[in-house]
């Protein structure tokens, strides 16, 4: 192979390796297990009717069409993980909602750590919403699980969401 062609082959191989490295370093979710450079976790059962979607700031998100709900899982490390109480982290989730009314709030165990579960009715841009949220701090990371739906009497959707959250566990990266 002439020397000039060899340079093109080396450059092409280098570019391909760089693209693979960039692509391989991104986040992945296989339907139960999420992995990124900074987080890895498993979720409980995902109902077949939930459709995965992209939401800015969420690691994983779904649309629950039968209930008109949106479900999201967010996680961040190195911020708020050690010194901010669960109640403050929870209140921060609702900053964009108005006419907030806490229906139920309790501390519980999730993946071996204390977590806060909150049910709330509120308005977003004047539209009534039902919200269920969990906040968990573990190993210097904060995880937020959020379900927002139109006002409804549906408990099936909440049970599906609770089951997904109850199956949460951090895993090795």
N, C-alpha and C positions, 0 to 999 in steps of 0.2 A: 504494500500500500504506500503510495507516495506520501512524503512527509506532510504536505499541506492537507491531504484528506485525513490523516491521522489526527491532526489538530482539531478538525471539525468533529470527528468521532469523540474525542476526549471532551470537547466543549459540550456536545450534545449529551453525553453520559453524565457529565457534571450537572448540567441543567436538570436532567431527569431525576438525578439523585436529590437535588435541592427541592424539586417539586414534590417528590415522594416524602421527604422529611417534613416539609411544610404541611402537606395533606395528612400525613400520619400523626402529626403532633396535635391536630385539632381534636375537638370533643367528639365523642361517639355515644350513642344510646342504642342498645339492641332490643329495646322493649321492656327490659327490666334493669339492666345495668348501665349506669352512666359513668364515663371516664373522661377526664380532661387532664391537663398538666397539673392542676392544683387540687382537684377533687375526684373522688370515686365513691359511688354509692349505688345501692340496690333499692328498688322500689317494690312494694307489694303488687298484687294483681292489678293489671290495667284492663278495664272492661273493653271488649271488642268494639263497642260502639264509640269509644273515645277516639278521636282523630288527632294525631300529633300535629302541632303547629309551632310556629316561631313567635316568640314574644320577647321584645327587648328586655334584657335583664334576667330572663328565666333560663335556667339550665335545660329544663324540660317543660313542655306545656302541651295541653290538650284542649280540644273543644268537645264538650259533652252535648251533642246536638239535641237529644231528646229533652234535656232539661234547659237547654240554652245557656249552659254554664261554661265557664273557662276555668281550667285547673292549671296551676303553675307550681314549679318547684325551683327555688332560687337557692344559691349557696355562695358564700364568700368567706375567705379566710384572711386572717390578719387584721380585720376591722371588727370591732364590737365583740369579738369572741370571748374576751376575758372580763372586761370591766363594765359592761352595760347589762343591767338586769333584764330578765325575760319580759317583764311588764312594759318596760320602756321600748324594747325592740318590737313588741306587739303593737303598741300605740303608733309607732312610726309607720307600720304597714297601712294604717287607715288615714294617713294625713290628707289624702285627696278626696275623702268622703265627707259628706256633711250629714247633719241630723242623725248622728251615730247613736245607736242604742245597743248596749251589750245584752244579749239574751242569756248567754251562759259563758262562764270562763272558769277554767280549772287547770291546775298543774297536774301533770301525769308523767309517767316514765315512757320514754321512747328511745330505743337503741341504747338502753342502759343509762340514760341521762334524763334529768328533769326537762320537761317541755311544757309549753303553755298552749292550750287549745281554747280558741275564742269563737263563739258564734255571735254574729252581729247583724242587725238590720241597719241600713244606712242608705244614703242617696249619693249617686255619682252623676254629676251634671244634672241634678234634679230628678233622676230616674231611680226609683226604689230598687234596692238590691239586697239579697241575702248573702252573707259572707261566712265562711268557715275558714279559720286560719290556725296553723300551728307554727310555733317558733321553737327551735332547738339550737342549743349551743353545744358543740362537741369538738374537742381537740383544736381549739383556737379558730373554729369555723362557726358560722351562723347559717342555719338552714330555715327557709321560710316556705311553707306549703300553703297555698291559697286557692280557694274555690269561690268564685263570684258568679251568682246567678240572678235572674229576674226573681222578683217576689213570687214564691210558689209554695205549695204544700208538699213538694216532692221530698221524701226521706230516702228513697232508693239512691238518688244521686249522691246524697251526703254519706250514706253507708258505703258506697263504692269508693268515695274519696277517703273516708276514714280507713278503709281496708288497705288502700294504696299506701297511706301514710304509716299505718301500723306495721307494714312490711318493710319500712325503711331501715337500712343499716349501712353504715360506712364500711367500705372495703379498702384493702391496700391498693395503692396506685401502682 
